[in-house]
Amino acid sequence: MVGGVVATGVMTGVFDLWRSTRRGRPVRAGGAGWRIPPEVVAMRTASRAGWRRRMTWQQRERFTLASHFAYGAGMGALYGAWRGGRVGACCGLGEAGTGVLFGLAVYGVSYGAWLPATGLVAPVNKQGA
């Protein structure tokens, strides 16, 4: 679970760096500009639940972070259960390599399959770079 939280932190940092380099489309309080994918997922989820209109900008940011890190922690727990407490390499990789491979698979399946299937994000081939 800790590994999932750490990996989510790294992913969030990469997304924030990516967002900061997108010239001409900064994100400002109130939501104008480009959003990182976890923010899109969180806000579409909040909209479907009927919460978004009642949320302040700060509540939206907190909800985005909380839901993103909760998902990461859950995936980290799933990884731990899959590994069954075993220490060591899997698939010819080191322990860290196995975790990275699992994280990339989670990202690929999430953003490439089940999130687009639910309409929470656009399919990868329809997303802007």
Disulfide bonds with the S-S distance in Angstrom:
none
